[in-house]
Amino acid sequence: MAKFTTSAGSSSVVSDEGDKLKYQHWKQKGNINSTEGSEQAAEGGGKGKGGHWKEGGGGRARPTHFLALPLSTYPDLHAHIAHLTSAFLASQPPIEGLDPSIVIQGVRMHLTLGVMSLRSQGKGKGRRDNNEDGDAEEVEAEGTDKRLKTPSEALAHLQSLRGQISQFLEGHNLQVSLGGVEVMKSRRRRMRLPQAGGAAVGGETRDMGEDADKDADENENAAERSSSVRAPTKQEDEFEEMADVLYVSIPESNPENARVWALGRMIEQSFKDAGYITETRPLKLHLTIINTSHRRPKPRGRKTFQFSYTGMKSIMASVPPPPLPHGVRASSASATFGPNRPTAADFKQVQADVAKSAVGQSLWTDFGTWTIPAVELWVMGSRDAEGRYVSLGGVPLLSPLFPEKAPA
């Protein structure tokens, strides 16, 4: 059985008054922080020139809250992912651009259904935290526009969907099958060749394609195309792939994910129809594990300091994953090795491929199938005593027939 822990501050049902008091309590303690949005918002949507959210003048308000499908309550999943990120961090020579500060904590892992700008229910200043999506700096409390809805209203809307969600699930738990590792906001640059004295030449950066990150978000099938399982051509060998975001995909082509995609779209569309979510791009479910917006200390001039995805692909082709945690079912649609876990012969063959190429075939194609316990309204950039996002409440998704039951 996979371990399951209950998230602090995450209740199934919270009254409007209770939500307001909880929100004001966290605001007064300085734990409510504003940020630039979740991955979807941070990577293009709603930003003005220079990549920042517009203030005034008809610009879009900074996101303050988001809908989350938590995966923050599974220590076994976090440990499994940590095997990979630890291998990245231990790489020699070091992977360029990689730093422990950009690795997402397990207790903050989630799938985002949508971000929204809500009106503050408290006064004072908030601190923009160094979370997945924002920068650390002092800012005035956001969301004071009277036209914006309140967190209590957003929570009430979410809880009004309880009946529809229950009818959709038909007594079953909602599960998600995690696929392979992919990137957002990737670019290619010429390989840096070492010279005497440790200097390097080259390093010219160019886009992999015009607005590659925007195209990836707008194409709902982009998450199915992983460059980590394709060996480079001779011409591509001369380039190094750099990226901002590393994530575990939720393959829509996998039939096991049909429910989570359908329910996610249903909830997102309801919040769009009610005016809470203004993002127009299609939903892109993914589990972020590394994001350069987390980097500390912050690079000068707000310039993005990307990591080498080429270096990471080399690790993923040579370091095999550990067995999935006990009780966690493998995906039935493994992108590389089919429904079964890779064999020793598979590893041996991949090792031979790696010896011929800097980037081989990824072994990390299946992170298991997990039960999503709830859909919740989280405060953007918030952090409780244990590092988790602050939840204002939500709707439980665990079936009464299978309460807190780990994936079989």
C-alpha positions as CSV (number, residue, x, y, z in Angstrom):
1,M,0.0,0.0,0.0
2,A,1.4,3.4,-0.9
3,K,1.5,5.8,2.0
4,F,-1.1,8.5,2.0
5,T,-1.0,11.5,4.4
6,T,-3.6,14.2,4.9
7,S,-2.7,17.7,3.8
8,A,-2.8,20.3,6.6
9,G,-5.2,23.1,6.0
10,S,-7.1,21.1,3.4
11,S,-10.6,20.5,4.4
12,S,-13.3,18.9,2.3
13,V,-16.0,21.4,3.2
14,V,-15.4,24.9,4.4
15,S,-18.2,27.4,5.0
16,D,-17.9,30.9,3.4
17,E,-17.4,32.4,6.9
18,G,-14.9,29.8,7.8
19,D,-13.0,30.3,4.6
20,K,-13.0,34.1,5.1
21,L,-11.6,33.7,8.6
22,K,-8.9,31.2,7.4
23,Y,-7.9,33.5,4.6
24,Q,-7.6,36.5,6.9
25,H,-5.7,34.4,9.4
26,W,-3.1,33.4,6.9
27,K,-3.0,36.9,5.4
28,Q,-2.2,38.4,8.8
29,K,0.5,35.8,9.4
30,G,2.2,36.9,6.2
31,N,1.7,33.4,4.6
32,I,-0.5,34.6,1.8
33,N,1.8,35.6,-1.1
34,S,1.0,36.7,-4.6
35,T,2.8,35.3,-7.6
36,E,2.9,35.4,-11.4
37,G,0.7,32.4,-11.8
38,S,0.9,28.7,-12.4
39,E,2.9,27.2,-15.2
40,Q,0.2,27.9,-17.7
41,A,-0.1,31.5,-16.6
42,A,3.6,32.1,-16.2
43,E,4.4,30.9,-19.6
44,G,2.8,33.5,-21.7
45,G,-0.9,33.9,-20.8
46,G,-1.9,37.2,-19.4
47,K,1.5,38.9,-19.4
48,G,2.4,42.2,-20.8
49,K,5.6,43.3,-22.5
50,G,8.6,41.9,-20.7
51,G,6.8,39.0,-19.3
52,H,5.1,40.7,-16.4
53,W,1.5,40.9,-15.5
54,K,0.0,44.2,-16.5
55,E,-1.0,46.6,-13.7
56,G,-3.9,49.0,-14.4
57,G,-4.7,50.4,-17.7
58,G,-7.1,47.6,-18.5
59,G,-4.4,45.0,-17.9
60,R,-5.2,41.6,-16.4
61,A,-4.9,41.3,-12.6
62,R,-2.2,39.2,-11.1
63,P,-3.4,35.6,-10.4
64,T,-4.0,35.0,-6.7
65,H,-5.5,31.5,-6.5
66,F,-5.7,28.3,-8.5
67,L,-7.6,25.0,-8.7
68,A,-5.4,22.1,-7.9
69,L,-5.6,18.3,-8.1
70,P,-3.1,17.5,-5.2
71,L,-0.4,14.9,-5.5
72,S,1.3,16.5,-2.5
73,T,0.2,13.7,0.0
74,Y,2.2,10.8,-1.4
75,P,5.6,10.5,0.1
76,D,6.3,7.4,-2.0
77,L,5.7,9.3,-5.2
78,H,7.9,12.2,-4.0
79,A,10.7,9.7,-3.1
80,H,10.4,8.0,-6.5
81,I,10.8,11.4,-8.3
82,A,13.6,12.3,-6.0
83,H,15.6,9.3,-7.3
84,L,15.7,11.1,-10.7
85,T,16.3,14.7,-9.5
86,S,19.0,13.4,-7.1
87,A,20.7,11.8,-10.1
88,F,20.5,15.1,-11.9
89,L,22.1,16.9,-9.0
90,A,24.8,14.3,-8.5
91,S,25.8,14.4,-12.2
92,Q,29.5,14.8,-12.9
93,P,30.3,17.0,-14.7
94,P,27.4,19.0,-13.2
95,I,24.3,19.7,-15.4
96,E,24.5,23.3,-16.5
97,G,21.8,25.5,-15.0
98,L,20.7,22.9,-12.5
99,D,20.4,24.0,-8.9
100,P,18.6,22.5,-5.8
101,S,16.5,25.7,-5.6
102,I,14.7,25.0,-8.8
103,V,13.6,21.4,-7.8
104,I,10.0,21.4,-6.7
105,Q,9.3,20.0,-3.2
106,G,7.2,16.9,-3.1
107,V,4.7,18.5,-0.7
108,R,3.9,21.2,-3.3
109,M,3.3,18.8,-6.2
110,H,-0.1,19.1,-8.0
111,L,-1.9,19.3,-11.3
112,T,-3.3,22.7,-12.1
113,L,-6.8,23.1,-13.6
114,G,-6.7,26.9,-13.9
115,V,-5.6,30.1,-12.2
116,M,-7.7,33.1,-11.3
117,S,-7.5,36.6,-9.9
118,L,-9.7,37.0,-6.8
119,R,-10.3,40.1,-4.7
120,S,-8.4,40.2,-1.4
121,Q,-10.5,39.7,1.8
122,G,-7.8,41.2,4.0
123,K,-5.5,44.1,4.2
124,G,-1.7,44.5,4.3
125,K,1.2,43.3,2.3
126,G,1.9,39.9,0.8
127,R,5.3,38.4,0.0
128,R,5.7,36.9,-3.5
129,D,7.4,33.6,-2.6
130,N,10.0,31.7,-4.5
131,N,7.5,29.1,-5.6
132,E,7.2,27.3,-9.0
133,D,5.8,30.3,-10.7
134,G,6.9,33.6,-9.2
135,D,9.7,35.8,-7.9
136,A,10.5,36.7,-4.3
137,E,9.9,40.4,-3.7
138,E,7.7,42.6,-1.6
139,V,4.4,43.6,-3.3
140,E,1.2,45.3,-2.3
141,A,-1.7,43.0,-1.7
142,E,-3.2,42.1,-5.1
143,G,-6.8,41.7,-6.1
144,T,-8.3,44.8,-4.6
145,D,-10.5,45.5,-7.7
146,K,-14.1,45.5,-6.6
147,R,-15.1,43.8,-9.8
148,L,-13.2,40.7,-8.9
149,K,-14.9,37.8,-7.2
150,T,-13.8,36.7,-3.7
151,P,-12.1,33.5,-2.6
152,S,-15.3,32.6,-0.7
153,E,-17.3,32.9,-3.9
154,A,-14.8,30.8,-5.8
155,L,-14.9,28.1,-3.2
156,A,-18.7,28.1,-3.1
157,H,-18.7,27.7,-6.9
158,L,-16.3,24.7,-6.6
159,Q,-18.5,23.1,-3.9
160,S,-21.6,23.7,-6.0
161,L,-20.1,21.2,-8.5
162,R,-20.1,18.4,-5.9
163,G,-23.1,16.7,-7.3
164,Q,-21.9,16.8,-10.9
165,I,-18.5,15.5,-9.8
166,S,-20.0,12.7,-7.8
167,Q,-22.2,11.7,-10.8
168,F,-19.2,11.8,-13.1
169,L,-17.1,9.5,-10.9
170,E,-20.0,7.0,-10.4
171,G,-18.5,5.8,-7.1
172,H,-15.0,5.3,-8.4
173,N,-11.8,7.0,-7.3
174,L,-10.2,9.4,-9.7
175,Q,-6.8,8.1,-10.8
176,V,-4.0,9.5,-12.9
177,S,-1.3,7.6,-14.8
178,L,2.0,9.6,-14.9
179,G,3.9,9.2,-18.1
180,G,7.4,10.3,-19.2
181,V,9.5,13.4,-18.6
182,E,9.2,16.4,-20.9
183,V,10.0,20.1,-21.0
184,M,8.4,23.5,-21.6
185,K,10.0,26.6,-23.0
186,S,12.9,24.8,-24.6
187,R,15.5,26.3,-26.9
188,R,18.6,25.0,-28.7
189,R,22.0,26.5,-28.7
190,R,25.3,25.4,-30.1
191,M,27.3,23.1,-27.9
192,R,29.9,24.7,-25.7
193,L,33.2,23.1,-26.5
194,P,35.9,23.1,-23.7
195,Q,39.2,24.8,-24.4
196,A,42.5,24.9,-22.5
197,G,42.0,26.4,-19.1
198,G,38.4,25.4,-18.8
199,A,37.0,28.1,-21.1
200,A,34.2,27.3,-23.5
201,V,33.4,28.5,-27.0
202,G,30.0,28.6,-28.8
203,G,26.9,28.8,-26.7
204,E,24.9,30.7,-29.3
205,T,21.2,30.3,-28.4
206,R,18.4,30.0,-30.9
207,D,14.7,29.0,-30.6
208,M,13.8,25.5,-31.4
209,G,10.8,27.0,-33.2
210,E,9.1,30.3,-33.2
211,D,7.2,30.7,-29.9
212,A,7.9,27.1,-29.1
213,D,6.6,27.3,-25.6
214,K,3.4,29.0,-26.8
215,D,2.8,26.3,-29.4
216,A,3.3,23.6,-26.8
217,D,0.6,25.2,-24.5
218,E,-1.9,25.8,-27.4
219,N,-1.6,22.3,-28.7
220,E,-3.3,19.9,-26.3
221,N,-1.4,17.0,-27.8
222,A,2.0,18.6,-27.4
223,A,2.5,16.7,-24.1
224,E,2.4,13.5,-26.0
225,R,5.5,14.3,-28.0
226,S,8.6,13.7,-25.9
227,S,12.0,14.5,-27.3
228,S,13.5,12.4,-24.5
229,V,12.8,9.1,-26.4
230,R,14.4,10.0,-29.8
231,A,18.1,9.9,-30.5
232,P,19.5,13.1,-32.1
233,T,20.6,13.3,-35.7
234,K,24.1,14.1,-36.6
235,Q,23.2,17.8,-37.2
236,E,21.3,18.0,-33.9
237,D,24.3,16.5,-32.1
238,E,26.0,19.9,-32.5
239,F,23.3,21.6,-30.4
240,E,22.4,21.5,-26.7
241,E,18.8,21.7,-25.6
242,M,18.0,24.2,-22.8
243,A,14.7,24.5,-21.0
244,D,12.9,26.3,-18.2
245,V,10.4,23.7,-17.0
246,L,10.7,19.9,-16.5
247,Y,7.5,18.0,-15.9
248,V,6.0,14.5,-15.8
249,S,3.4,14.2,-18.5
250,I,-0.2,13.1,-18.2
251,P,-0.6,11.3,-21.6
252,E,-4.1,11.9,-22.9
253,S,-3.5,9.0,-25.3
254,N,-3.5,6.7,-22.3
255,P,-7.1,5.4,-21.8
256,E,-6.4,5.3,-18.0
257,N,-6.3,9.1,-18.1
258,A,-9.6,9.7,-19.9
259,R,-11.4,10.4,-16.6
260,V,-8.9,12.9,-15.2
261,W,-8.8,14.8,-18.5
262,A,-12.6,14.9,-18.8
263,L,-13.2,15.9,-15.2
264,G,-10.5,18.5,-15.4
265,R,-12.0,20.1,-18.5
266,M,-15.5,20.0,-17.0
267,I,-14.4,21.9,-13.8
268,E,-12.2,24.3,-15.8
269,Q,-15.0,25.1,-18.2
270,S,-17.5,25.7,-15.4
271,F,-15.1,28.2,-13.8
272,K,-14.6,29.9,-17.2
273,D,-18.3,30.1,-17.8
274,A,-18.7,31.7,-14.4
275,G,-16.0,34.3,-15.1
276,Y,-13.4,33.0,-12.6
277,I,-10.9,31.7,-15.1
278,T,-10.1,34.0,-18.0
279,E,-7.4,31.9,-19.7
280,T,-8.4,30.9,-23.2
281,R,-5.8,28.3,-24.0
282,P,-6.8,24.6,-23.6
283,L,-6.0,22.7,-20.5
284,K,-2.6,21.0,-20.3
285,L,-2.3,18.7,-17.3
286,H,1.2,18.1,-16.1
287,L,3.2,17.6,-12.9
288,T,6.1,20.1,-12.6
289,I,9.2,18.8,-11.0
290,I,11.8,21.5,-12.0
291,N,11.1,25.1,-12.8
292,T,13.8,27.9,-13.2
293,S,11.4,30.5,-11.8
294,H,12.2,29.0,-8.5
295,R,15.9,29.8,-8.8
296,R,17.7,31.5,-5.9
297,P,19.6,33.7,-5.9
298,K,17.7,35.4,-8.6
299,P,19.7,36.0,-11.8
300,R,20.4,39.6,-12.5
301,G,18.2,41.6,-14.8
302,R,15.4,39.0,-14.5
303,K,17.0,37.0,-17.3
304,T,16.1,33.4,-17.6
305,F,18.9,31.0,-16.6
306,Q,17.8,27.8,-18.3
307,F,19.0,24.2,-17.5
308,S,20.5,21.7,-19.9
309,Y,17.9,19.3,-20.9
310,T,20.5,17.5,-23.0
311,G,22.4,16.7,-19.8
312,M,19.3,15.5,-18.1
313,K,18.4,13.2,-21.1
314,S,21.8,11.6,-20.8
315,I,21.1,10.8,-17.2
316,M,17.6,9.5,-17.9
317,A,19.1,7.2,-20.6
318,S,21.7,5.7,-18.3
319,V,20.2,5.7,-14.8
320,P,17.4,3.2,-14.5
321,P,14.4,4.0,-12.3
322,P,13.9,2.1,-9.1
323,P,10.8,-0.2,-8.9
324,L,7.6,1.6,-8.3
325,P,6.5,1.8,-4.7
326,H,4.7,-1.2,-3.3
327,G,1.0,-1.2,-4.1
328,V,1.4,1.4,-7.0
329,R,0.3,0.1,-10.3
330,A,2.4,0.7,-13.4
331,S,0.7,2.5,-16.3
332,S,-0.8,0.2,-18.9
333,A,0.6,2.4,-21.7
334,S,4.4,2.7,-21.1
335,A,5.7,4.9,-23.9
336,T,8.9,2.9,-24.3
337,F,8.7,-0.7,-23.1
338,G,5.0,-1.4,-23.3
339,P,2.9,-2.6,-20.4
340,N,5.7,-4.3,-18.5
341,R,8.6,-2.8,-16.6
342,P,11.9,-2.7,-18.5
343,T,14.1,-5.8,-18.2
344,A,17.8,-6.2,-17.6
345,A,18.2,-6.8,-21.4
346,D,16.4,-3.5,-22.0
347,F,18.8,-1.6,-19.7
348,K,21.8,-3.3,-21.3
349,Q,20.7,-2.3,-24.8
350,V,20.1,1.3,-23.7
351,Q,23.5,1.5,-22.1
352,A,25.0,0.4,-25.4
353,D,23.0,3.1,-27.2
354,V,24.2,5.7,-24.7
355,A,27.8,4.7,-25.4
356,K,27.3,5.8,-29.0
357,S,25.3,8.9,-28.4
358,A,25.3,11.7,-25.8
359,V,21.5,11.3,-25.6
360,G,19.9,7.9,-25.7
361,Q,16.4,6.5,-24.9
362,S,14.8,7.6,-21.6
363,L,14.2,4.8,-19.1
364,W,11.9,7.1,-17.1
365,T,8.6,6.6,-18.9
366,D,6.3,5.5,-16.1
367,F,5.8,7.1,-12.7
368,G,2.9,4.9,-11.8
369,T,-0.9,5.4,-11.3
370,W,-2.1,7.4,-8.3
371,T,-5.4,8.3,-6.7
372,I,-6.3,12.0,-6.6
373,P,-7.9,12.7,-3.2
374,A,-9.6,16.0,-3.9
375,V,-10.0,19.1,-6.1
376,E,-9.1,22.2,-4.0
377,L,-8.7,25.9,-4.1
378,W,-5.2,26.9,-3.3
379,V,-3.6,30.2,-2.5
380,M,-1.0,31.2,-5.1
381,G,2.5,31.4,-3.6
382,S,1.4,30.4,0.0
383,R,3.5,28.3,2.2
384,D,2.5,26.7,5.5
385,A,4.9,25.6,8.3
386,E,5.6,22.4,6.4
387,G,6.1,24.1,3.0
388,R,2.7,23.1,1.5
389,Y,0.4,25.4,-0.3
390,V,-2.5,26.8,1.8
391,S,-5.8,25.2,0.8
392,L,-9.1,27.0,1.3
393,G,-11.1,23.9,0.9
394,G,-12.6,21.9,-1.9
395,V,-14.5,18.8,-2.9
396,P,-13.2,15.3,-1.9
397,L,-12.9,12.8,-4.7
398,L,-12.2,9.6,-2.7
399,S,-15.1,7.1,-3.0
400,P,-16.9,6.1,0.2
401,L,-16.3,2.5,-1.1
402,F,-12.5,3.0,-1.2
403,P,-11.6,5.7,1.4
404,E,-8.0,6.7,1.3
405,K,-7.2,3.6,-0.6
406,A,-3.9,3.5,-2.4
407,P,-3.7,2.6,-6.1
408,A,-3.8,-1.2,-6.6
